[in-house]
Amino acid sequence: SFGGGGAESVFITICNELADRGLDVVIVVVKNKGELSRRISGSITVRELGSKRTSYSIFSFWRFLNAYNPDTVLTFSIIPNLMACVCKILAVNKYRLVLSERAVFSQTMKNSNYLIRFTFPFFIKFLYRFSDCIIAVSADVKADLLNHLPNLSTRISVINNPILRCDKIEPSWFMKNFRGRPFIIAVGRLHMQKNFQR
């Protein structure tokens, strides 16, 4: 969906930029709802799969890819990445598959339940090799991926989050509360994944 989140926001930023450069962009989501949908360029088509959960939508996603016949597919985060790899294995048409990893995999597994910790390392080792390129959002994410996918080192590249707008934003509460005083800014949700310690 287009609910609040860093990955969703970055994905929309990239899609808008690609559309502005004249590419035909289609965003496929499980549910077409959320406040970030207002940021999507009018030239972008949005397709809703309509499933209750992302993991339930793999067949709908596979049917869409076969019907639409894209040149390139870009996915964000572990579950959509795994689904896209399965779809490519079963694909009728050929396309370039680019996976984007947004978090440190080992940390994600550490914070997950036993079933996920046991199965997902196997899934990424087996399925990620069917991708054409893997984007790591940082050097640390890449280093962690290489611990799990040493044979895919030539496919993993670091591309940091894009900053395509250079507007200076200074909200009113900043002027009132922090002007002239030292302060610390923390970016990201308060979670272990963002290195906020308990």
N, C-alpha and C positions, 0 to 999 in steps of 0.2 A: 504494500500500500504506500501511500504518500504521507504517512504519519511522520511526526518529527523524528529526526535522526541524522547523524552526520553522514552516514553512507548514502542515504536517500538524497540528501541535499547535494552532495558531491556528484552523484549520478545525474541528477537533473541539470546541474551546472555543465557537465560534460556534454550531455545530450543537446542542450540549448546551443552550446558553442558549435557542435557539429552541424546542427540544423542551420545556424547562421552562415556556415561555410558552404551551404548548398547541398548537403547530404540529405538523403531521404531517411529520416529517423523514426522508428516505431518503438515505443516503450511498452513492454508487456509486464503486467502486474497481476497479482492474484486478486486484489480488490482495488478498484479505482476510487479511492477516497483518501482524505487526509488534507491537512492545511497546506502542505507543500505543493499540491496539485496546481495551485494558483500561480506558481512560478514557472510552469511548463510553457514553452513557446507555442504559439498558436499554429505553427507550421509542423508540429510534431503530432503524430497519431498515437493514441493510447488504446491498447487492447487489454481487456479484462478477461482473466481466465475463469473467475467466478468460483473458485474452490474455497473451502472453509479454511484450509491451511496450505502453506507453500508446498509441503511434502506431498499433499494430495493432488497437486496440479501437474504432475509430470506428464501424464498422458495428453492433457490439453495443451501443454507447452510443446510437446513433440508434434502434435497435429498442426499447430500453428506454424512451426518452423518448416514443416514439409509443405504446407500450403503457400506460405509467404516466400520461401526460397531466398533467404537473406544472403548477402555477401559476407557479413561479419556479425557475430553474436558476442556481446559483452555482458558478462554477469558479475554481480557483486555478492560477496559473502559465501560462506561454506555451503549451505544447503542449496541455494540456487546454482552454485558452481558445480556441485555434484550432479544435480539434475541435468544441467546443460551437457555434462560429459556423457551421461547415459543417453541423452537425446542424440548426441552426435554419433555415438556407436550405432544407434538404430536409424540414423537419418537416411532418407531417400536421396536428398540433395547434399552436395558438398558446400561447406562454408568454413570460414576461419573462426575459431573459437578462442576468445580472450577471457581469461578469468582474472578477477581482481580480488586480492585478499586484503581485508581492511583491518585485521587484528592479528595479534601474535597467537598462532595456532595452539601452542603448548599451554598458554595461559587460558585460552578458551576451553580446552579440554579439562584443565585443572578445576575450572568452575562449573563443569557439567556433571550430569549424573553418570553412574557406572556404565550403563549401556552405551552411551555416546562415547565415553572415554575408551571403551573397549573396541567399538566398531569403526569410528570415524578415521583413526589413523590408517587402518587397512583400506578404507574407501578412498581416501585421497591418494594413497600410494598406487592403488590400482587404476583409479579413474582419471586423475589429473594428467596422466601421460597421454590422454587422448586430446588434450588441449593443444593449441598452437603457440600460446603465449600466456604467461602468468605475470600479472602486475602486483608487486608488493608496494604498499603505501609508504613504507619506510625501510631503511637498512636493517633495522632489528627484525621486522616482519620477514624480510628476505632471508636473513641468517637463520631464523627459526624454521622457515620452510625448507631450507637446504638440509637441515638436520633430519627432516622426514623424507625429502625428495632429492637426494644427492645426485641422482641420475638425470635430473631435469635442470641442472644449473644453467645451461645455455638458454633455457626458455624463460627464466625468471629475471625480471627487470624491476628496478625501483623507479616509480613515478610518484612523486609526492602529490598531495592534494592541490588542485589548481586554485589560483587566486586570479580571477578574470576581471574583478572590479576593484578599483583603487579609491573608492569613495572613503572619505574620512567621516567616521560616525562617532559622534560624541553625545550620548543621551543626556537628558536634563538631570537625571539623578547623579550622574558622574560629576557634573559641575558643583552640585550642592554638597555632596558627601566626601569627595576625594580630592578636590582641587588643592594642591599644595601639600598633600599628605602622602607619606609612603604607603604603598599597598601592593598586594600580590594578586595576579590574575591567573586563574586556573581554567584551562579550556578543556571541555569534555565533561561527560557525566561523571558523577561521583561513584566510581566503580574500580575494582582491582585492575580491570583491563586497561584503564587509563592511568595506572600507577598511583592511584590514591590508596594509601595503606589504611587498614582498619585500626 
